[in-house]
């Protein structure tokens, strides 16, 4: 098995560690090092830990191309997102990469405009050319175009909130309801009765789910939500600014706004500032996602947390199960009780949400 090396450290004065050097330092056989690098389950956790410690100490880099030739696996996972300008997605990609690398995988990232057919085709071609072992399509509501192209090549996939009757497709189910119900109940406990919702585009099923969860929470709390208090936005800063402008034009304004994502909520903070309204004294604002910026807005934003690490872990676990099942067709990786009766890898992965209370919510004005 051929490997390439890079400059070593003090523990390797020759500067040219190879697989034999790793095996000697870890006190294992060359075969054990090879199996460890290729992710074989035949190596115990204890030996695997020793091998990886030796690899790190020697600053040794296996030749991934040689590994794929020997194992027949690329150990590359793809991830497709739609709007890379939304901080939520770089944070999600960073979490996905951290988990993947820790398990011996690399990632291939693609950001594509779902409405641009040529971009989608290019993204899919890149995934196929690199022979990725699976793709996480995390576009939150615009999967169909990508789905058609990738399923035609029998590519293992994981989608968000979009279930397909295909054993090669897994689904992440996000529990928006718990977090949104907590947000509405928090506002009601503060004394709010007039609560608006700035929704996402009606073309995104994730946005539809969030809107329905808000209406269900409002009904549970005995609130009457006027139709013009539900405003469709586009999940951007400008969308939040424009959506709040529509609320300002109403004769009967809400005293609190729940937003379909944090970017919308930050747009609302900006619009409120322009209108000389104080947050939270004049208007309370709640976002959804809990991106890193929400700790640094003025005031810090109360928001519904959708953990990028939890979402990334669910996506990675789903793809890894599919990849391992494809590499070891005789093995039975287990099922997901209560969701699919057929044998095979787990196909649904839940992710929860929760409310994070900061300084953008308080009692309504007298």
C-alpha positions as CSV (number, residue, x, y, z in Angstrom):
1,X,0.0,0.0,0.0
2,X,1.5,3.3,-1.1
3,X,1.5,6.4,1.2
4,X,2.8,9.9,1.0
5,X,4.4,11.7,3.9
6,X,5.0,15.3,5.0
7,X,7.6,16.9,7.3
8,X,7.8,15.2,10.6
9,X,8.4,16.6,14.1
10,X,11.1,16.2,16.7
11,X,10.1,12.6,17.4
12,X,10.9,11.8,13.7
13,X,14.2,13.4,12.9
14,X,14.4,11.8,9.4
15,X,11.3,13.7,8.5
16,X,9.9,10.8,6.4
17,X,7.5,8.7,8.4
18,X,5.8,5.9,6.6
19,X,3.4,3.2,7.6
20,X,6.2,1.1,9.0
21,X,7.3,4.0,11.3
22,X,3.7,4.3,12.5
23,X,3.5,0.6,13.2
24,X,6.7,0.6,15.1
25,X,5.8,3.6,17.3
26,X,2.3,2.2,18.0
27,X,3.7,-1.3,18.6
28,X,1.3,-3.0,16.2
29,X,1.6,-4.7,12.8
30,X,1.6,-2.8,9.5
31,X,-1.7,-4.6,8.7
32,X,-3.3,-3.1,11.9
33,X,-2.2,0.4,10.9
34,X,-3.7,-0.1,7.4
35,X,-7.0,-1.5,8.8
36,X,-7.2,1.4,11.3
37,X,-6.6,4.1,8.6
38,X,-9.3,2.4,6.4
39,X,-11.8,2.4,9.3
40,X,-12.0,-1.4,9.7
41,X,-14.2,-2.6,12.5
42,X,-11.7,-5.5,13.0
43,X,-9.4,-3.2,15.0
44,X,-10.2,-2.8,18.7
45,X,-10.7,0.7,20.1
46,X,-7.6,0.4,22.2
47,X,-5.4,-0.4,19.3
48,X,-7.0,2.1,17.1
49,X,-6.4,4.8,19.6
50,X,-2.7,3.9,19.8
51,X,-2.4,4.0,16.0
52,X,-4.0,7.4,15.7
53,X,-1.8,8.8,18.5
54,X,1.3,7.5,16.6
55,X,0.0,9.1,13.4
56,X,-0.5,12.4,15.1
57,X,2.8,12.3,16.9
58,X,4.7,11.6,13.6
59,X,2.6,14.1,11.7
60,X,2.0,11.3,9.2
61,X,-0.5,11.7,6.4
62,X,-1.9,8.6,4.6
63,X,-2.3,8.8,0.9
64,X,-6.1,9.0,0.6
65,X,-6.0,8.1,-3.1
66,X,-4.1,4.9,-2.4
67,X,-6.5,4.1,0.5
68,X,-9.5,4.4,-1.9
69,X,-7.8,2.1,-4.4
70,X,-7.1,-0.6,-1.8
71,X,-10.4,-0.4,0.0
72,X,-12.6,0.5,-2.9
73,X,-14.1,3.4,-0.9
74,X,-13.5,7.1,-1.3
75,X,-14.4,7.9,2.3
76,X,-15.7,11.3,1.1
77,X,-19.2,12.6,2.0
78,X,-20.9,15.4,0.2
79,X,-22.9,18.2,1.7
80,X,-25.1,20.5,-0.4
81,X,-26.6,23.8,1.0
82,X,-28.5,26.5,-0.8
83,X,-27.6,29.8,0.9
84,X,-24.0,30.0,2.0
85,X,-24.4,33.7,2.9
86,X,-26.7,32.7,5.9
87,X,-24.3,32.1,8.8
88,X,-26.3,29.1,9.8
89,X,-24.9,27.1,6.9
90,X,-21.1,27.8,7.4
91,X,-21.6,26.8,11.1
92,X,-23.4,23.6,10.0
93,X,-20.7,22.8,7.5
94,X,-18.0,23.3,10.1
95,X,-19.7,21.0,12.5
96,X,-20.3,18.3,9.8
97,X,-16.6,18.5,8.8
98,X,-15.4,18.2,12.4
99,X,-17.4,15.0,12.9
100,X,-16.5,13.5,9.6
101,X,-12.8,14.1,9.9
102,X,-12.8,12.6,13.4
103,X,-14.2,9.4,11.9
104,X,-11.8,9.3,9.0
105,X,-13.9,10.9,6.3
106,X,-13.4,14.0,4.1
107,X,-16.2,16.2,2.9
108,X,-17.0,17.9,-0.4
109,X,-19.1,21.1,0.0
110,X,-21.4,22.6,-2.6
111,X,-23.5,25.7,-2.4
112,X,-26.0,25.9,-5.2
113,X,-29.0,28.1,-6.1
114,X,-31.8,25.5,-6.2
115,X,-33.5,27.6,-8.9
116,X,-30.4,27.4,-11.2
117,X,-30.5,24.1,-13.1
118,X,-26.9,24.4,-14.4
119,X,-25.6,25.0,-10.8
120,X,-27.5,21.9,-9.6
121,X,-26.1,19.8,-12.4
122,X,-22.6,21.0,-11.7
123,X,-22.9,20.2,-8.0
124,X,-24.2,16.7,-8.7
125,X,-21.5,16.0,-11.3
126,X,-18.8,17.1,-8.8
127,X,-20.2,14.6,-6.2
128,X,-20.3,11.8,-8.7
129,X,-16.9,12.5,-10.1
130,X,-15.3,12.4,-6.7
131,X,-17.2,9.2,-5.9
132,X,-18.7,10.4,-2.7
133,X,-20.2,7.7,-0.5
134,X,-23.3,9.8,0.3
135,X,-24.7,13.3,0.2
136,X,-26.4,15.4,2.8
137,X,-28.9,17.6,1.0
138,X,-29.5,20.3,3.6
139,X,-31.5,22.9,1.6
140,X,-34.5,22.8,4.0
141,X,-37.2,22.6,1.5
142,X,-35.8,22.6,-2.1
143,X,-34.6,19.0,-2.4
144,X,-36.5,17.8,-5.4
145,X,-34.2,19.0,-8.1
146,X,-31.1,17.5,-6.5
147,X,-33.0,14.4,-5.4
148,X,-34.0,13.5,-8.9
149,X,-30.5,13.6,-10.2
150,X,-28.8,11.8,-7.3
151,X,-31.3,9.1,-6.8
152,X,-31.0,8.2,-10.5
153,X,-27.4,7.2,-9.6
154,X,-28.5,5.3,-6.5
155,X,-26.6,7.7,-4.3
156,X,-27.2,7.4,-0.5
157,X,-28.8,10.6,0.7
158,X,-30.0,12.3,3.8
159,X,-32.6,15.0,3.6
160,X,-34.2,17.4,6.2
161,X,-37.9,16.9,6.9
162,X,-38.4,15.3,3.5
163,X,-39.3,11.6,3.5
164,X,-38.9,9.4,0.5
165,X,-39.9,5.7,0.2
166,X,-36.4,4.7,-0.9
167,X,-34.0,2.6,1.3
168,X,-31.1,4.7,0.1
169,X,-32.6,8.0,1.5
170,X,-32.6,8.9,5.2
171,X,-34.5,11.8,6.8
172,X,-33.7,14.2,9.6
173,X,-36.9,15.1,11.4
174,X,-36.6,18.5,13.2
175,X,-38.9,19.0,16.2
176,X,-39.7,22.7,15.6
177,X,-42.9,22.4,17.6
178,X,-41.2,22.1,21.0
179,X,-39.1,25.2,20.6
180,X,-41.8,27.4,19.0
181,X,-44.3,26.4,21.6
182,X,-41.8,27.4,24.3
183,X,-41.3,30.7,22.6
184,X,-45.0,31.5,22.4
185,X,-45.6,30.4,26.0
186,X,-42.6,32.6,27.1
187,X,-44.3,35.7,25.5
188,X,-47.7,34.9,26.9
189,X,-46.1,34.5,30.4
190,X,-44.6,38.0,29.9
191,X,-48.1,39.3,29.2
192,X,-48.2,39.5,25.4
193,X,-51.5,38.7,23.6
194,X,-50.8,40.3,20.2
195,X,-48.0,38.2,18.7
196,X,-47.0,38.2,15.0
197,X,-45.1,35.6,13.0
198,X,-42.7,36.5,10.2
199,X,-42.8,33.3,8.1
200,X,-40.4,31.9,5.6
201,X,-41.2,31.4,1.9
202,X,-44.3,29.2,1.3
203,X,-42.3,27.2,-1.2
204,X,-40.1,25.7,1.6
205,X,-41.7,22.9,3.6
206,X,-39.5,23.8,6.6
207,X,-41.0,27.3,6.6
208,X,-44.5,25.8,6.3
209,X,-43.8,23.5,9.3
210,X,-42.6,26.5,11.4
211,X,-45.6,28.5,10.5
212,X,-48.0,25.7,11.4
213,X,-46.2,25.1,14.7
214,X,-46.6,28.8,15.6
215,X,-50.3,28.8,14.8
216,X,-50.8,25.5,16.9
217,X,-48.9,27.1,19.8
218,X,-51.0,30.3,19.6
219,X,-54.2,28.3,19.6
220,X,-53.0,26.2,22.6
221,X,-52.3,29.4,24.5
222,X,-55.8,30.8,23.6
223,X,-54.5,33.6,21.3
224,X,-56.4,35.0,18.4
225,X,-53.9,35.7,15.6
226,X,-55.0,38.3,13.0
227,X,-54.3,37.2,9.4
228,X,-52.3,40.3,8.7
229,X,-50.0,39.5,11.7
230,X,-48.7,36.6,9.6
231,X,-46.2,38.0,7.1
232,X,-44.3,36.0,4.5
233,X,-40.6,36.9,4.2
234,X,-37.6,35.3,2.6
235,X,-35.3,34.3,5.5
236,X,-33.0,37.2,4.8
237,X,-32.0,40.4,6.6
238,X,-33.8,42.5,4.0
239,X,-36.8,40.3,4.3
240,X,-37.1,40.8,8.0
241,X,-36.7,44.6,7.6
242,X,-39.5,44.6,4.9
243,X,-41.7,42.3,6.8
244,X,-41.6,44.4,10.0
245,X,-42.3,47.4,7.9
246,X,-45.7,45.8,6.9
247,X,-46.5,45.4,10.6
248,X,-45.7,49.0,11.4
249,X,-48.3,50.1,8.8
250,X,-51.1,48.3,10.7
251,X,-53.5,50.2,12.9
252,X,-53.4,47.3,15.4
253,X,-49.8,46.4,15.8
254,X,-48.5,43.3,17.6
255,X,-46.4,43.7,20.7
256,X,-44.1,40.8,19.9
257,X,-42.7,39.1,16.8
258,X,-41.6,35.5,16.4
259,X,-39.4,35.0,13.3
260,X,-38.9,31.9,11.1
261,X,-35.2,32.3,11.4
262,X,-32.5,34.5,13.0
263,X,-31.6,36.4,9.8
264,X,-35.3,37.6,9.7
265,X,-35.1,38.5,13.4
266,X,-31.9,40.5,13.0
267,X,-33.6,42.4,10.1
268,X,-36.5,43.2,12.5
269,X,-34.0,44.6,15.0
270,X,-32.6,46.9,12.3
271,X,-36.1,48.0,11.2
272,X,-37.2,48.7,14.8
273,X,-34.1,50.8,15.3
274,X,-34.9,52.8,12.2
275,X,-38.5,53.3,13.4
276,X,-37.2,54.6,16.8
277,X,-38.7,51.6,18.6
278,X,-36.9,50.1,21.5
279,X,-36.4,46.3,21.8
280,X,-37.7,44.9,24.0
281,X,-39.5,47.8,25.7
282,X,-41.6,48.7,22.7
283,X,-41.5,45.4,20.8
284,X,-40.2,41.9,21.7
285,X,-38.4,39.8,19.1
286,X,-37.6,36.1,18.9
287,X,-35.6,34.3,16.2
288,X,-35.0,30.7,15.3
289,X,-31.6,28.9,14.7
290,X,-29.4,30.5,17.4
291,X,-26.6,31.4,15.1
292,X,-23.4,32.8,16.7
293,X,-24.3,36.4,15.9
294,X,-27.4,36.3,18.2
295,X,-25.2,36.7,21.2
296,X,-23.8,39.9,19.8
297,X,-26.9,41.7,18.5
298,X,-28.2,44.7,20.4
299,X,-29.9,43.6,22.4
300,X,-28.8,39.9,22.4
301,X,-31.5,37.9,20.7
302,X,-33.9,35.5,22.3
303,X,-34.1,32.6,19.9
304,X,-35.1,29.0,19.3
305,X,-32.0,26.9,19.2
306,X,-31.5,24.4,16.4
307,X,-28.1,23.0,17.2
308,X,-25.8,22.8,14.2
309,X,-23.8,20.1,15.9
310,X,-26.9,17.9,16.5
311,X,-28.0,18.4,12.9
312,X,-24.5,17.7,11.6
313,X,-24.2,14.5,13.7
314,X,-27.6,13.3,12.5
315,X,-26.6,13.9,8.9
316,X,-23.2,12.2,9.4
317,X,-24.7,9.2,11.2
318,X,-27.3,8.7,8.5
319,X,-24.7,8.8,5.7
320,X,-22.2,6.7,7.6
321,X,-24.8,3.9,8.2
322,X,-25.7,4.0,4.5
323,X,-22.0,3.9,3.5
324,X,-21.2,1.0,5.8
325,X,-24.2,-0.9,4.7
326,X,-23.2,-0.5,1.0
327,X,-19.6,-1.5,1.9
328,X,-20.7,-4.5,3.9
329,X,-23.9,-5.8,2.3
330,X,-24.0,-8.9,4.4
331,X,-24.0,-7.0,7.7
332,X,-27.1,-5.9,9.5
333,X,-26.6,-2.4,10.9
334,X,-29.9,-2.5,12.7
335,X,-33.2,-0.8,12.3
336,X,-35.0,2.2,13.7
337,X,-37.8,0.8,15.8
338,X,-41.2,2.4,15.3
339,X,-40.4,4.1,12.0
340,X,-39.6,1.5,9.4
341,X,-40.5,-2.2,9.7
342,X,-38.1,-3.3,7.0
343,X,-34.6,-4.4,7.8
344,X,-31.7,-2.2,7.0
345,X,-30.0,1.0,8.3
346,X,-31.9,3.4,10.5
347,X,-33.6,5.9,8.2
348,X,-35.0,8.6,10.5
349,X,-33.0,10.8,12.8
350,X,-34.7,13.2,15.2
351,X,-33.2,16.7,16.1
352,X,-34.8,18.7,18.9
353,X,-35.2,22.5,19.4
354,X,-35.2,24.6,22.6
355,X,-35.7,28.2,23.7
356,X,-32.8,30.4,24.6
357,X,-33.9,33.5,26.5
358,X,-31.7,36.6,26.1
359,X,-32.6,40.3,26.2
360,X,-34.9,40.9,23.2
361,X,-38.0,39.9,25.1
362,X,-39.8,41.6,28.0
363,X,-43.3,42.5,29.2
364,X,-45.4,44.5,26.5
365,X,-45.7,48.2,26.8
366,X,-48.5,49.4,29.1
